[in-house]
Amino acid sequence: MPDTFLLTIIFIALTTMITAFVKGKSRDRCLIDLSGDEIDMEMISGKTVWGRLTVESTGLEFSYGEPNKDNDGHKEYSFLLYKNEYSQIQNLILYHDKLDEKRREIRQKEIQKTHNPNFLRRNKRRVRNFFATVRDAIMEVINLFIGQAKKLSPAQAISGGQDKYVNEMKKDLFGLSATAFEPLLEKHIGKKVVLEFLRNDKVEEYVGVLKDYTAEFIEILDVNYKKEGQEARKADFVVPRSLGLVKHLAEDKTMRP
């Protein structure tokens, strides 16, 4: 009979290595869609940060076009927001009028493709959702393996003490690719929707094309975004799911292909 305690140790070691690799590559899809462009980030505190966005697995960096001189006299060339600070985000905005002509054309084509997807684009999400189902099945196998290892291992007391550690690794590994799958949202991908957005305890509504969602964010394209005291501007909009909620379909679905 194989040494189940040794197998458990090997499993933990392999999972640790895989988790470290996946963590280094994983970036939120809604955020990565804005990467490389000039983005405004409004924060719950009322502060606004703008710059060219770079998205990493551990956070965001906004690079300034020109250095900003702080009140203390030193120069600042970028702003960093770490992943554990994402709760401070109110929204991220890509204003279309900030794009150069080439990037504006690319963005308009992306909006058209999202709103009128071809066969491959429509089925890409189905494939992704299939693998999400496979991921869940693998989770069940891992849980079963760990449970059996505990029952059979003479070092049950030791492996039992690793519950918290193993569970954290599983959460890290499989949580990285989690999208908080939402059937109500999924069937409206690529359609015009009404997003209800909470700002300063008031609900604002924005109409746009639902492009994507993840466990933390929702991405809406081609909205008329208006800040208080300013005229509306065309923009793409990423909001935390804690503040934004898709509440209505804004087009006749019977007219869609």
N, C-alpha and C positions, 0 to 999 in steps of 0.2 A: 504493500500500500504506500503511495507517495506521501511524503512528509507535507501535510497540508499547511503546517505553520510556515515552512520554507516557501511553499507556493504563495502564501499570503504576503510574505515579505517581498518576493519577486514581483507580485502584482502591484504592491505599493510603490516599489522602485520604478517600475515601468510607467505606472500612472503619473508619478511625479515628473518624469522626463517628458511624457507626452503633454501633460498640462503646461509645463514650462514652455514647450515649443508652440503650442496652440495659443497660449496667452500672448506670446510675442508677435503673433500674426493676426490676432483677432481685432477687428475694428468695426464699430457700429456702421451699418449700411447707410442709414439716413445721414449720418455725419460725414461719411466718406464721400457721399455724393456732392457735398459742398467744398471738398478739399481742393485747394489750388486757386480758389477764387477769393475776391475781396468780400468778406462777410462781416455783417454787423451782429454782435451778440448783445442782447439786452439781458440784464441780470435782475433778479428779484429785488435787489437792493436799490435799483434805479440807475445803476451804472451801465454805461454802454461802452463796449470795446469793439474796435474794428481793425481789420488788417487781413492779410492773405492767410487763409486758414491751412494749417497742416494738422492732420488727424493721425495720432498714434494710438497704440493699444492702451497706453496709460494716461492719455489726456489730449488736450488741444493746445496748439500754439498759434497766436495771431501775430504775424510779422508786420511791422509798420513800414509804410513807404518811406517815411522820414523819421529820424529819431525824435522821441518825445522827451522834452526836458522837464524833469520833475521839479517840484518846489524846492527841493534840497540842492538843486543844481546839477545832479547827475543825469546822464542820458539813458533812455530806455529804448530798446530796439524791438522788443516783442513782449507779449503777455502770455503767460502760461496758466492754463486751468487744468488741474489734475482730475483724474476720474472720480476720486472721492469727493470732488467739489461740484459734480454735475447737478446736484440738487439746487445750486445757486442759479442755474440757467433758467431764464424766462422764455427765450426763444433765440433762434438763429435765423438771420434774414439774408438772402441773396437778392439784392436789388438789380433788376435787369438793366437799368440805366447806368449802372457802374461797370458793366461789361463792355469790353471793346467789341467792335463789329463782328469779328470772327467768333468770339466766345458767345455773343448774343445769338448768332445764327445756329451755333451748336446747341445752345440751350433751347431755342425754339423747336429745333428738330427733336430734341429729347422730350419736350412737352407733347409734340404731335405723336411720337412713338408710344408714349405712355398712355395717351388718351385713345389712340387707335392702334393697339398692339397687333403685330402679325402673329402667325401660328407659333413660331419659335418662342417669342416673348411670352405669349400666354401660357405655354407649357413649361417654361423655365421655372415658374413658381410651383407648378405641380410636382416637378422633379424635386425641388427644394423641400417641399412639404413631405414628399415620400421619404427622403433621407432623414427628415426630422422624426418621422414615425419609426424608421430603423434605429435611430439614436435612442428613442425611448425603449425599444425592444432590447437593445444592448444594455441599457440601464437595468432592466429586469434581470438579465443574465448575470450581470455583475453583483446585484443584490443577492441573487440565489447562490452564487459562488461564495460570497463572503459568509452567508448564513451557514452553508454546508461546511466551510472551513472551520468555523467556530465550533460546530458540533463534533467534528472528527479530530480536531487538533488537540494533543495533550497539553498544548500551551494556551488553552482556551482563555484562561484568565488574563494572559498577556495580550492576546489578540483582541479580547473584549475591551481592554483599556485603550485600544487604538480606534474605537468607534468614531470618536469625534474627529480624529485626524483623517480617517478614510472618508467619512461623510463630507468633510470640507473639500477634499480632493475631487470627489465625484461632483460636488456642486460647482467647483471651478471648471472642471473639464467639460461638463455637459451644459453648464449655464452659459458658457462663452458663446455657443451657437444658438442659444435659445432666442426665439422671436416672440415669446408670449403669444402663440398662435391664437388668432381671434377670427372664427368663422364669419362673424358679422362684418369685419373689416376686409377679410380676404376676398369676399365676393364682390366688393366694391373697388378693388384695386383698378386703377385706370379710368375711373368714372369721376364725374364732378360730384363733390360732396360739400356739405356745410360743416365747417369745423367750429365748435364752440370753444373759445379760448378764455381762460380766467386770468384777468389782469387787475390787480389791486381790488380784489373782491367783486369785480364787475365782469360780466360775461360779454365778450365780443364775438361776432360771427364773421367768418371768412369763407368765401366760396372758391374752391380750387379743385384741381385734379389730385386725387389720392394716389401718390406714387408708391409709398412703402411705409412700413412700420416695423419696429423692433420692440424688444422688451421695454425700452426706455423712451423711445421717440416716435413721432409721427411726422411724415414728410408730405406736404401739400404744395403743388406746383401752380404757378400762374394766378396768384391771388392779388387783389387790390388791397395792399397793406397801408393802413393809415395810422400815423402817430398823432397824438393830440396836438392840435395847432398846426398840423402840416397837411398838404394835399396827399391823396392816395397815390401810391406808386406800385407798378407791377413788380412782383417779387415771388421767389420761392421761399417756403416757410417750413422750418423744422421746430417742433415744440415738444417739450417733455409730455409723456402720456399722463403725468400727474396734473397737468394744467390744460391739456387739449383733449377734446373728445369729439369724434365724428358723430354727428347727431342726426343728419338728414342726407338722403340722396338728393342731388340737385339737378338730375336730368331724367328723362323718360327712358327707363331701361328697355322698354319694348322697341325703342328705335335703334338700339345698339345691335351690331352684327353678332 
